[in-house]
Amino acid sequence: MTITHDDLTTVANDARQRVDLWVDVITRTDARRVAEIGVFRGAFAEKLLGRCPAITEYYMIDPWRHLEDWNKPANKDSKKFDEIFEEAMAKTAEHAERRIVLRGRTSEVVDEIPDGHLDLAYIDGDHTLRGISIDLIRVWDKIRPNGWIAGDDFSKSIWQHGQSFEPTMVFPFAVYFAEAVGCPIYALPFQQFLIEKDPERGFSFTDLTGSYPGIDVLSQFSQARRRRGPAQQA
Ligand SMILES: C[S@@+](CC[C@H](N)C(=O)[O-])C[C@H]1O[C@@H](n2cnc3c(N)ncnc32)[C@H](O)[C@@H]1O
């Protein structure tokens, strides 16, 4: 099933929280094979599995381990991640027959999924430039023709976690990716995005929130410099 521009406008207007939005998209598109990249405690997985009974396979991809080269607040020590993993398993235990747990980074485990297998992937893992580029590029072939890649942390500011953390580059990189593959991308409320894998429609960037800045990166550095002030710019 497809989802039209008008459908997405309705979805965006009706959703009261992030999970409502994706339950609505998954229901309207009849997506059955779904992957979540970056699962953490399993809160989102639990809600989607509970509210979308038509999902037959739910891939849960996450290393659930400390990553030395990932400078983001969600990076905990490996002992803590063992507890977080157990929590994610407990939260989704009721749906164990529908979940497929792939413990590893996207690049380590994504080839366990056959090409063209997924209706929809939801990317919510490593949001740095390195992370979002690896995730989008490696997951793209796993999506069937006319399927979707969605994701979280489509943050208007690359300084989502302040300037001591690596910038969040889901926005604008996902827009560049959509342009490269010639497909439409939508900005949705709650910092969400959706790319439809339909090259016949061509690239377009539709901001259904009406609030995203330009897709350049330089202006975000200029704003950060202005905020820091001239004394600290040397
Ligand atoms: C923001 S949390 C996910 C939250 C979850 N999607 C939710 O809504 O409840 C980010 C997760 O991404 C995982 N992660 C970090 N780097 C990753 C990578 N390269 N591949 C897959 N997952 C990654 C982290 O281990 C962490 O659990």
The ligand as a Tripos MOL2 file, in Angstrom:
@<TRIPOS>MOLECULE
LIG
   27    29     1     0     0
SMALL
NO_CHARGES

@<TRIPOS>ATOM
      1 C1         18.4170    6.8360   21.1170 C.3       1 LIG1
      2 S1         18.7570    5.1710   21.4800 S.3       1 LIG1
      3 C2         17.4300    4.3170   20.6850 C.3       1 LIG1
      4 C3         16.0660    4.5790   21.2850 C.3       1 LIG1
      5 C4         14.9450    3.6760   20.7820 C.3       1 LIG1
      6 N1         14.8660    3.6590   19.3370 N.3       1 LIG1
      7 C5         13.6200    4.1330   21.3360 C.2       1 LIG1
      8 O1         12.9350    4.9460   20.6940 O.co2     1 LIG1
      9 O2         13.2410    3.6780   22.4320 O.co2     1 LIG1
     10 C6         20.1580    4.8690   20.4530 C.3       1 LIG1
     11 C7         20.6340    3.4300   20.4030 C.3       1 LIG1
     12 O3         21.4640    3.3120   19.2430 O.3       1 LIG1
     13 C8         22.4030    2.3090   19.4890 C.3       1 LIG1
     14 N2         23.4970    2.4290   18.5030 N.ar      1 LIG1
     15 C9         24.6010    3.2220   18.5690 C.ar      1 LIG1
     16 N3         25.3830    3.0320   17.5220 N.ar      1 LIG1
     17 C10        24.7760    2.1010   16.7420 C.ar      1 LIG1
     18 C11        25.1100    1.4870   15.5100 C.ar      1 LIG1
     19 N4         26.2380    1.7910   14.8560 N.pl3     1 LIG1
     20 N5         24.2520    0.5730   14.9930 N.ar      1 LIG1
     21 C12        23.0940    0.2710   15.6450 C.ar      1 LIG1
     22 N6         22.7290    0.8260   16.8160 N.ar      1 LIG1
     23 C13        23.5530    1.7300   17.3610 C.ar      1 LIG1
     24 C14        22.8210    2.5300   20.9320 C.3       1 LIG1
     25 O4         23.3750    1.3530   21.4920 O.3       1 LIG1
     26 C15        21.4960    2.9690   21.5770 C.3       1 LIG1
     27 O5         20.8710    1.8850   22.2370 O.3       1 LIG1
@<TRIPOS>BOND
     1     1     2 1
     2     2     3 1
     3     2    10 1
     4     3     4 1
     5     4     5 1
     6     5     6 1
     7     5     7 1
     8     7     8 2
     9     7     9 1
    10    10    11 1
    11    11    12 1
    12    11    26 1
    13    12    13 1
    14    13    14 1
    15    13    24 1
    16    14    15 ar
    17    14    23 ar
    18    15    16 ar
    19    16    17 ar
    20    17    18 ar
    21    17    23 ar
    22    18    19 1
    23    18    20 ar
    24    20    21 ar
    25    21    22 ar
    26    22    23 ar
    27    24    25 1
    28    24    26 1
    29    26    27 1
@<TRIPOS>SUBSTRUCTURE
     1 LIG1         1 GROUP 0 **** ****
